[in-house]
Amino acid sequence: MGVTMDGTKQQRRGNTRQRIQDVALELFAEQGYEKTSLREIAERLDVTKAALYYHFKTKEEIIVSLFEDLTKPIQDLIDWGQGQPHTLETKQEIVRRYSRALAGAEPLFRFMQENQATVRELRIGDSFKDKMRDLRDIVIDPEAALVEQVRCVSALFTLHAGMFVMQDLEGDFEKRREAVLEVALDLVRQAHEGARRES
């Protein structure tokens, strides 16, 4: 739990809008999105429904706002990556930063996995797919052989798999994240070396 994690946790706690988001996610995880009402969110926060209303009118607004906040680092990463050269360093830096962004958005991804109908309805998934496409276009070299392009894209999906598929594996979150990151970085390096051999 590095300094930054604690720092952001503290910051999030002090901000009412973010406290609402965090508590809503907790309740959605416990009893399901459909079964959770705004009243229950207000009760757990110990605020009036009017106070909650000041920030969010509906549960949908809470989820959409959470999605926008927690995927902003991914958008920032895309904006940064689009201005960088197609070097191995750039790609590895993207994979590193993406790993951190995913770790920060982990509760949201769990929600998306468990509430796929809601995600479809709110079109959150579409927006995420667009971000994934943009990211993919930055890490692959259009001139590289298809197998190298697949390796690069697989590096991104390795990070996803690490979040979902390995949740119940032994070991703490940070150690798992590092192991998954190492495999992803390795894929990018292999792709880069493969592309260099061909050229």
C-alpha positions in Angstrom: 0.0 0.0 0.0 2.4 2.7 -1.1 2.2 6.3 -0.1 0.2 7.2 -3.1 -2.5 4.6 -2.5 -3.0 5.9 1.0 -2.9 9.4 -0.2 -5.7 8.9 -2.8 -7.7 6.8 -0.2 -7.6 9.7 2.2 -8.4 12.2 -0.5 -11.4 10.1 -1.7 -12.7 9.8 1.9 -12.8 13.6 2.3 -14.8 14.2 -0.8 -18.6 13.6 -0.5 -19.1 12.8 -4.1 -16.4 10.1 -3.9 -17.7 8.8 -0.6 -21.1 8.3 -2.3 -19.4 6.4 -5.2 -17.4 4.2 -2.8 -20.3 3.3 -0.6 -22.6 2.7 -3.6 -20.0 0.3 -5.1 -19.8 -1.5 -1.7 -23.6 -1.9 -1.6 -23.8 -3.0 -5.2 -21.1 -5.6 -4.5 -22.9 -6.9 -1.4 -26.5 -7.1 -2.6 -26.4 -6.4 -6.3 -27.0 -3.3 -8.3 -30.7 -3.9 -9.0 -31.6 -4.5 -5.3 -29.8 -1.4 -4.0 -31.8 1.8 -3.7 -30.6 5.4 -3.4 -32.2 5.5 0.1 -30.0 2.6 1.2 -26.9 4.4 -0.1 -27.9 7.5 1.8 -28.6 5.5 5.0 -25.2 3.8 4.9 -23.5 7.2 4.4 -25.6 8.6 7.2 -26.8 11.5 5.0 -30.3 12.6 4.0 -31.6 11.5 0.6 -31.7 15.2 -0.3 -27.9 15.5 0.4 -27.3 12.5 -1.9 -29.6 14.0 -4.5 -27.5 17.1 -4.5 -24.7 15.0 -6.1 -26.5 12.2 -7.9 -30.2 11.9 -9.0 -30.0 8.1 -9.9 -27.9 5.0 -9.4 -27.0 5.2 -13.1 -25.5 8.6 -12.6 -23.3 7.2 -9.8 -22.0 4.4 -12.0 -21.4 6.5 -15.0 -19.5 9.1 -12.9 -17.4 6.4 -11.3 -16.6 5.0 -14.7 -15.5 8.5 -15.9 -13.4 9.2 -12.8 -11.7 5.8 -12.7 -11.0 5.5 -16.4 -9.6 9.0 -16.7 -6.1 7.7 -16.0 -6.5 5.4 -19.0 -7.6 8.3 -21.2 -4.7 10.3 -20.0 -2.4 7.4 -20.8 -3.9 7.2 -24.4 -3.4 11.0 -24.8 0.2 10.7 -23.7 0.9 7.5 -25.7 -0.4 9.0 -29.0 2.4 11.6 -28.9 5.2 9.1 -28.3 7.5 7.2 -30.7 6.8 3.5 -31.4 9.8 2.4 -29.2 10.1 -0.5 -26.9 10.5 2.0 -24.0 7.2 3.7 -24.9 5.3 0.4 -25.1 6.7 -0.9 -21.8 5.9 2.4 -20.1 2.3 2.2 -21.4 2.0 -1.4 -20.0 3.3 -0.2 -16.7 1.0 2.8 -16.4 -2.0 0.7 -17.6 -1.3 -1.8 -14.9 -1.4 1.0 -12.3 -4.6 2.5 -13.8 -6.3 -0.9 -13.8 -5.3 -1.5 -10.2 -6.9 1.9 -9.3 -10.1 1.0 -11.1 -10.3 -2.6 -9.8 -13.7 -2.2 -7.9 -15.3 -0.7 -11.0 -14.1 -3.6 -13.2 -15.5 -6.1 -10.7 -18.8 -4.3 -10.9 -18.7 -4.4 -14.7 -18.0 -8.1 -14.6 -20.8 -8.9 -12.2 -23.4 -6.5 -13.7 -23.1 -7.1 -17.4 -26.7 -6.2 -18.2 -26.4 -2.9 -16.5 -23.1 -2.2 -18.2 -24.7 -2.9 -21.6 -27.7 -0.7 -20.8 -25.6 2.3 -19.7 -23.2 1.8 -22.7 -20.2 1.9 -20.3 -18.8 -1.2 -22.1 -18.8 0.6 -25.5 -16.8 3.5 -24.1 -14.3 1.1 -22.5 -14.0 -0.8 -25.8 -13.1 2.5 -27.6 -10.4 3.1 -25.0 -9.1 -0.4 -25.5 -8.9 0.1 -29.3 -7.0 3.4 -28.9 -4.6 1.7 -26.5 -4.1 -1.2 -28.9 -3.3 1.1 -31.8 -0.6 2.7 -29.7 1.1 -0.6 -28.6 1.1 -2.4 -32.0 3.3 -1.6 -34.9 1.2 -1.7 -38.0 4.2 -2.8 -40.0 5.1 -5.7 -37.7 4.1 -9.3 -38.5 0.6 -10.3 -37.3 2.1 -12.6 -34.6 4.0 -9.6 -33.1 0.9 -7.5 -33.1 -1.0 -10.3 -31.3 1.8 -10.4 -28.7 1.4 -6.7 -28.0 -2.3 -6.8 -27.7 -2.0 -9.9 -25.5 0.2 -7.9 -23.1 -2.8 -5.7 -22.4 -5.2 -8.6 -22.0 -2.7 -10.3 -19.7 -3.2 -7.4 -17.4 -7.0 -7.8 -17.5 -6.7 -11.6 -16.9 -4.5 -10.8 -14.0 -7.3 -8.8 -12.5 -10.2 -11.1 -13.0 -9.0 -14.6 -13.4 -6.4 -14.4 -10.6 -8.5 -12.7 -7.9 -8.8 -15.8 -5.8 -5.2 -17.0 -6.2 -2.9 -17.0 -3.2 -0.6 -14.1 -2.6 -1.3 -10.4 -2.0 -2.7 -8.1 -4.6 0.5 -6.2 -5.2 2.7 -9.3 -5.7 0.1 -10.7 -8.2 0.1 -7.4 -10.0 3.9 -7.4 -10.3 3.9 -11.0 -11.6 1.3 -10.2 -14.2 3.1 -7.0 -15.2 6.3 -9.0 -15.7 4.6 -11.4 -18.1 3.0 -8.5 -20.0 6.3 -6.6 -20.3 7.9 -9.8 -21.5 5.3 -10.2 -24.3 6.0 -6.6 -25.4 9.8 -7.2 -25.5 9.4 -10.5 -27.5 7.2 -8.7 -30.0 9.7 -5.9 -30.3 12.6 -8.3 -30.8 10.6 -10.4 -33.3 9.8 -7.3 -35.3 13.5 -6.2 -35.3 14.5 -9.7 -36.6 12.2 -9.4 -39.6 13.2 -5.9 -40.6 
